Amino acid sequence: MKMLSNHNAFTGDIDKYYSIEFGGKRPGFYAKLDFWVNHFGFHCVAAYRFGQFATRLYKKNFFLGFIPKALSGFLSFIIRMIYHVEISAVTIGPGFYIGHLGSIYIGGVSIGKNFSVTHNVTVGLGHSFGKEGRPIIGDNVWIGTGSTVAGAITIGNNVTIMPGTFLSRAIPDGCLIGGNPARVLAQNYDNTKLFMGNGDPPPVIFEH
Ligand SMILES: CC(C)(COP(=O)(O)OP(=O)(O)OC[C@H]1O[C@@H](n2cnc3c(N)ncnc32)[C@H](O)[C@@H]1OP(=O)(O)O)[C@@H](O)C(=O)NCCC(=O)NCCS
């Protein structure tokens, strides 16, 4: 995947949110204001992107980066404390979407573009003896509510994880996964509709 700057990753997130929340139509000023104030999932994504930006700036220039870094630490605290969302993934591609809030932990090693999650999802550390670690997740992956994806496993592109799944095994591209323990329910499963808002075309994730 082409490397994107943090700014462009955030632009991709906004494009996807607008596409889903406004049915692909260009929102007016008040609709946008309402969205920026009231969409709590978006607040979490924005705080994560700001944290990435602040960390990079801090590493480059201590004096310029110190205040953004401190502010991002405070935002992260608020997001964890009040929103109950913790995002510590090293990289997440553009088009990162959190639908609803409620105990979300995203701690994958790296996550591709167009990643969608919703409430009560965990992407984290597996504790299996000898194979501890965190998941690597491809592009266009959708994780349903109440699912846990854990361990040093690789999830391919276009994978769909049904609500209520516990997954601790590597999964190839295009699979529909469900259950506990998780099983492959279908292959070449087309999940594009899951990334749309109300029957609208899929969001375009721009690589500026
Ligand atoms: C509890 C835990 C340590 C157990 O690990 P484990 O013994 O290696 O087993 P797994 O979780 O991978 O799988 C459980 C069982 O389901 C089986 N299983 C898992 N996926 C399967 C699949 N797709 N098909 C068939 N069986 C499967 C495994 O083989 C295992 O059975 P076994 O012990 O008879 O081999 C591990 O599941 C774990 O770390 N869980 C915590 C995850 C978590 O909540 N992390 C978030 C932290 S932020």
The ligand as an SDF file (V2000), in Angstrom:
LIG
                    3D

 48 50  0  0  0  0  0  0  0  0999 V2000
   -7.3460  -17.7190   26.0570 C   0  0  0  0  0  0  0  0  0  0  0  0
   -6.2550  -17.9980   25.0410 C   0  0  0  0  0  0  0  0  0  0  0  0
   -4.8920  -17.7360   25.6760 C   0  0  0  0  0  0  0  0  0  0  0  0
   -6.3560  -19.4280   24.6300 C   0  0  0  0  0  0  0  0  0  0  0  0
   -5.4310  -19.6350   23.5900 O   0  0  0  0  0  0  0  0  0  0  0  0
   -5.2350  -21.0810   22.8790 P   0  0  0  0  0  0  0  0  0  0  0  0
   -5.3250  -22.1590   23.8770 O   0  0  0  0  0  0  0  0  0  0  0  0
   -4.0100  -20.9520   22.0690 O   0  0  0  0  0  0  0  0  0  0  0  0
   -6.4920  -21.2890   21.9500 O   0  0  0  0  0  0  0  0  0  0  0  0
   -7.2560  -20.3290   20.9300 P   0  0  0  0  0  0  0  0  0  0  0  0
   -7.8730  -19.1880   21.6140 O   0  0  0  0  0  0  0  0  0  0  0  0
   -6.4090  -19.9920   19.7670 O   0  0  0  0  0  0  0  0  0  0  0  0
   -8.4040  -21.3000   20.4870 O   0  0  0  0  0  0  0  0  0  0  0  0
   -9.2690  -21.9310   21.4640 C   0  0  0  0  0  0  0  0  0  0  0  0
   -9.6500  -23.2900   20.9720 C   0  0  0  0  0  0  0  0  0  0  0  0
  -10.4730  -23.1410   19.8460 O   0  0  0  0  0  0  0  0  0  0  0  0
   -9.8880  -23.8410   18.7560 C   0  0  0  0  0  0  0  0  0  0  0  0
  -10.0760  -23.0430   17.5450 N   0  0  0  0  0  0  0  0  0  0  0  0
   -9.8290  -21.7290   17.3720 C   0  0  0  0  0  0  0  0  0  0  0  0
  -10.1630  -21.3600   16.1360 N   0  0  0  0  0  0  0  0  0  0  0  0
  -10.6260  -22.4740   15.5200 C   0  0  0  0  0  0  0  0  0  0  0  0
  -11.1380  -22.7450   14.2490 C   0  0  0  0  0  0  0  0  0  0  0  0
  -11.2470  -21.7810   13.3410 N   0  0  0  0  0  0  0  0  0  0  0  0
  -11.5110  -23.9800   13.9690 N   0  0  0  0  0  0  0  0  0  0  0  0
  -11.4100  -24.9520   14.8730 C   0  0  0  0  0  0  0  0  0  0  0  0
  -10.9540  -24.7700   16.1100 N   0  0  0  0  0  0  0  0  0  0  0  0
  -10.5560  -23.5290   16.4340 C   0  0  0  0  0  0  0  0  0  0  0  0
   -8.4190  -23.9430   19.0720 C   0  0  0  0  0  0  0  0  0  0  0  0
   -7.8450  -25.0330   18.3990 O   0  0  0  0  0  0  0  0  0  0  0  0
   -8.4700  -24.1360   20.5520 C   0  0  0  0  0  0  0  0  0  0  0  0
   -8.7840  -25.4610   20.8550 O   0  0  0  0  0  0  0  0  0  0  0  0
   -7.6700  -26.5060   21.3310 P   0  0  0  0  0  0  0  0  0  0  0  0
   -7.1540  -25.9500   22.6100 O   0  0  0  0  0  0  0  0  0  0  0  0
   -8.4260  -27.7740   21.4680 O   0  0  0  0  0  0  0  0  0  0  0  0
   -6.6380  -26.5160   20.2540 O   0  0  0  0  0  0  0  0  0  0  0  0
   -6.4150  -17.0760   23.7660 C   0  0  0  0  0  0  0  0  0  0  0  0
   -7.6490  -17.3510   23.1290 O   0  0  0  0  0  0  0  0  0  0  0  0
   -6.3770  -15.6320   24.1230 C   0  0  0  0  0  0  0  0  0  0  0  0
   -5.3370  -15.0270   24.1830 O   0  0  0  0  0  0  0  0  0  0  0  0
   -7.5350  -15.0690   24.3740 N   0  0  0  0  0  0  0  0  0  0  0  0
   -7.6410  -13.6930   24.8140 C   0  0  0  0  0  0  0  0  0  0  0  0
   -7.9530  -12.7950   23.6710 C   0  0  0  0  0  0  0  0  0  0  0  0
   -8.2950  -11.4320   24.1360 C   0  0  0  0  0  0  0  0  0  0  0  0
   -9.3470  -11.2040   24.7090 O   0  0  0  0  0  0  0  0  0  0  0  0
   -7.4020  -10.4990   23.8120 N   0  0  0  0  0  0  0  0  0  0  0  0
   -7.6310   -9.1280   23.9860 C   0  0  0  0  0  0  0  0  0  0  0  0
   -6.5680   -8.5330   24.8360 C   0  0  0  0  0  0  0  0  0  0  0  0
   -6.4550   -6.8440   24.5050 S   0  0  0  0  0  0  0  0  0  0  0  0
  1  2  1  0
  2  3  1  0
  2  4  1  0
  2 36  1  0
  4  5  1  0
  5  6  1  0
  6  7  2  0
  6  8  1  0
  6  9  1  0
  9 10  1  0
 10 11  2  0
 10 12  1  0
 10 13  1  0
 13 14  1  0
 14 15  1  0
 15 16  1  0
 15 30  1  0
 16 17  1  0
 17 18  1  0
 17 28  1  0
 18 19  1  0
 18 27  1  0
 19 20  2  0
 20 21  1  0
 21 22  1  0
 21 27  2  0
 22 23  1  0
 22 24  2  0
 24 25  1  0
 25 26  2  0
 26 27  1  0
 28 29  1  0
 28 30  1  0
 30 31  1  0
 31 32  1  0
 32 33  2  0
 32 34  1  0
 32 35  1  0
 36 37  1  0
 36 38  1  0
 38 39  2  0
 38 40  1  0
 40 41  1  0
 41 42  1  0
 42 43  1  0
 43 44  2  0
 43 45  1  0
 45 46  1  0
 46 47  1  0
 47 48  1  0
M  END
$$$$
